[in-house]
Amino acid sequence: MASPTPPLIFSPHRRLAARRRALRLQRQPGAARYILDDMVEDVIERLAFLRHQPRRVLAIGDLGDLGAALTSPDCEVTGADPAVGWDLEKPYPAGDFDLIACFGLLDTVNDLPGALIHISNALVPGGLAIATFPGAGCLPKLRSAMLAADGERPAPRLHPMVDVRAGGQLLQRAGWADPVIDSRSLEVRFSSFGRLVSDLREQGLGNVLADPGPPLSRAALHRAADMFGEQTVERFELLTLSGWRR
């Protein structure tokens, strides 16, 4: 019996466009990348703690300093990105990796269990996978500002996100061995609502829903900016899923 087709929550076209825009913006001086850097730094720290010494590594997304941290004569690091054709929801074209690290991408795939299975299948037995991405609890002040902007007819501006409990259930379904799921907070101060929106775009964290709702009017944008305020501290929750191939 064929597996049911997952619901189309996210638009592949919008996701690809957002990813390509983020990569283009990252080439500009001063582009925001604190979320990306935090995710990569966390993975490097986890690897040091686990003392896992991979020989073949697949890094999906912006790998930042990961390549330099793993550089050794016996370690080969391959970078992959959806912007250049890598599809997280299809079987990987190459396997036999000792380590797969995925940064900031799995929160917007339509078939997350399938994506986790593809990651596991691309590992050698005993290989390690680490996936980190924005999780439940992200951007509470932005969500409130969007609700205020839309008034009595709220539109889907930010997508639902995975929490720790759901992350554990997903890893069980995907068959990852010895799964570890945790979430950490990162607080960032923004000078304005516009600065937050720019930072999200520069890091590929914008709205890629298949049904994003109508564009905000100028008046609605002003309401959102007023609700968000100035010098506001916003919270990002970063969820990390890790496990091994049996």
N, C-alpha and C positions, 0 to 999 in steps of 0.2 A: 504493500500500500504506500503510495507516494506521500511524502511529508507535506502538510499544508503550507501554502505560501504565506510568509509572514506579512502582517499588515504594513502598508506603505505609510509609515509615520514621517520619515525624512525623505526629502527630495534628493536623489543622487546628483541631479544637475546642479541644484543650489549648493550642495555639499562640496562638489568639485570646484565650483566657481569661488566659494568662500575660501577653500584651501589654496587655490591659485592666487587669489588676491592677497592672502596672508603671506605667502612666500614672496610675492612682489613687494609688499610693504616692509617685510623684514630686511630688505636690502637698503632701506632708507636709514640715514643716521638717526640714532635715538629711538628706534622702533621699540615698542614694549615687548618684552619676552620673559617677564618674571615668572609667569606660570610655566612656560616651557622649560626655563632653566631650573625651576624648583623640582619639576618632575624628573628631569635628567639627573640632577644632584641626588635626589632620593634613591633612584635606581643604583647609582654608583655606590652610595653608602650601604645599600642592602647587599650588593655583591661583595663588598669588602667584609661585611659581617658574616655572610654565608661561606666565604672563601671558595666560591665557585669560580673555576678558571676555565672558561670556555675557549674552544679553538675555532668554532665557526659561529658567528653572531649575526642575527638579522635585527636591525633597528628600523622600526616602522614609524615614520613621522620625523620631526625635527630632532636629530640625535645630539645636537649641541656638543658638549664636551665628552660624550660617551666614547666616541671613537678614540680620542686622545687617552682617556683613562684606561682603555682596554688594549691599547697598542702594545704589541709584543711580537717577537719573531714567530710565535706559535699561534697568534690570534688573527683571524680574518674577519673583518667587519663589513657587512653588506648593508647599505642603506636603501630603503624603499619608501615611497610616498604615494598616496592616492592621486596627487597632482600629476604624476607621470605614469598613471595607468595601473597602480597597484590596487587590487580589489580585495578588501578585507572580508568580503562575503562569498568568496570563491576559494576553492582549494589552491594552495600556494604552488607556483610553478616549480619550486625547488624546495627540498627538505634537508634533513640531516643536520639541523642546527643544534648546537649545544645550549644556545641562549637566544630567546626572542624577546625583545623589549618593544613595547608599543606605547607611544606617547600621545595622549590627548585626542584620540580618534574614536574609540569604541563607544562613546556616549551617543553618537549619531549614526549608528548602523541600524538597519531595520531588523536584521537577524543576528542579535548578539550571541545567543547560544551557538549558532552556526559558526560565527566568527571565532569564538573561543575554541571550538572543535578544530577548525582549520589551523589555528595556532598550535594546538597540541599535536596534531598530525604531522606538522612540519618539524617537530623536534625528534632528536634521537632518544631512545630509551634512557631515562635519567636526565634528560635535558630540562632546563628551567625556562619558564615563561613569566614575564612581569608585564602587566598592563596597567597603566595609570591614566586617569581621565577625570574631568569634573563630575562630581557625584551629588547626591541629594543634599540639600541645604545650601547650595550655591546661590549667591547673589540675592539674598532676601530683600534688601532695600531696593534693588532694581525691580524685582517682582512687584513690590508694593507700589513703586512709581508707575509701572506699566498699568496696573489696575486702576490707579487714580487717573491716568491719562485717558483710558478707554471709557471711564464712567460706568453707565448702566449696562453697556454691551461689551464686556471684556473679550478681547481676541487672543488667540494663542501666540504670545510673544516669546515665551521661553518654554522649552520642552521639558517634560518630566525627566527625572534623573534617577539613576540606580543608587540604592542605599546599601549599607553593609550587609543587612540580612538578605536582600535580593541578590547581592553579589555572591554570597555563599551558596545560595541555591543554584545560581547559574553555573558556578564552577563544579558543583556536584553533577549537574546535567551534562556538562562538557567532559567529565571524567578526569579532571586534573587531580593528581595525587598530592596529598599533604597540602591542601589549599590554605592560604592565608589571605584574609581580607581585612583591610583597615582603612580608616579615613583620617585625614589630618586637615586642619584649618590653616588658611593663609589670609591674613588681613592686610588690605591695601587702602591707603588714603587717596581719595580723588579730589581734585580741585573743583570739578564740576561734572555734571551729567554727560556733557559732550566728551570729556576726557575719558570717562569710563567706556563710552561707546567706541571711541577710537582705539582704546587698548584692546577691547574685545575683538574688533576687526583685525587688528594687527597680529593677533594670536590665533586667528581662525576660530573664534568662539561665538560667532554670530548666529542668527536664527536661520536654520536650514530645514525647517519643517515643510512638509509637502503642502500643508495648508497654513500659511503664515498669517492669514488674516489681512484685512485692508491696511494700506499704509497709514501711519499716523498723520493727522493734519498738523498744521503749524501750531494751532491752539493746543492740541493734545501734547505736542512736544514740549511746549512751554509748561503745561501742567506737570508733565513728567519731570522736567528739570527743576521746577519749584519744589516738587515733592522730594526729589533726591537731595537737593540742597548743595551747599558748597562745603569743601573740606570734610567730606563724608567718608567714613571708614566702611568699606564693603568687605564681605567675607566670601572667600572661595573655599569649597570643600573638595579636596582631591582624594578620590577613591583609588586604592591600589589592590589589584588582584594578582596573586602569584601562586605558582604551583609547578609540579613536575610531571613529566610524562612517565607513565608506568613502564 
